Amino acid sequence: MGDSWEEGGGACPWAVWTGDELDWVRAPTRVYLRGVGRRYLSEWPFNEAHEKILREYRPARHYRLGLFIPCAYGKPYSQSYIHYLFRRTLAPYIREGLVHEIILTNAGVVPRELDEYWPYTAYDWNPHMETEEIRACYRRVLKKRITDYLTAFSGYYDEFAAYMRHDSDSWAALREAARELGLEIINLAPPSVDPRELEEAGLGLPEYMQDPDLLLVTKTALERLDEGLRRLLG
């Protein structure tokens, strides 16, 4: 005798909400894409999602600044530890419609408005498993996607900046794309900080200390971000 879903005087609906409207691309099943390699970089569904952005997405308004930022292990990105911390600095500029966040990741170029959409909520690219060949492929694929985005949507922004680790492959890809397009994109993050600040930002917890982007939520880095934004937007 199987479990009954009709007990207690009423039926339990099979589904009252499926979240289909949060599927940026359609799939029979919302698979979780955990891995490192070409399959998790330039194949379906990330390639299809990128092409749909170029075809159908438009920024909500004209912005003073398009700010390129890194992705995060936590999904959606906006709920992650590092995004929460540096968005506290960005919040006044976001509320005023001055800054648009553009996230760079192995999944592609992700405008903040899409950060709750599948497949951007359901993947895990582990940087500790990268090889030099994969890093080179990552930079090449991301550079192409950044170039596509800038070519399609640069008219929506007065200028661009980045807030990323200076040694990251995402910053390398962005820098190369900007150079080829003749754009100047400055990086508002410091190249390094005092190790004691990293310990403080990571709360001394091993799972946080392993994240190289922890540098971006240190006191020095966040102060540098605020100074840079005031200089650009003041």
Buried (B, 14 or more C-beta within 10 A) or exposed (E): EEEEEEEEEEEEEEEEEEEEEBBBBEEEEBEEBEBBBEEBBBEEBBBBBBBBBBEEBEBEEEBBBBBBBBBBBBBBBBEBBBBBBBBEBBEEBBEEEBBBBBBBBBBBBBBBEBBBBBBBBBBEBEBEEBEEEBEEBBBEBBBBBBBBBBEBBBEBBEBBBBBBBBEBBBBBBBBBBBEEEEEEBBBBBBEBBEEEBBBBBBEEEEEBBEBBBBBBBBEBBBEBBBEBBEEBBE
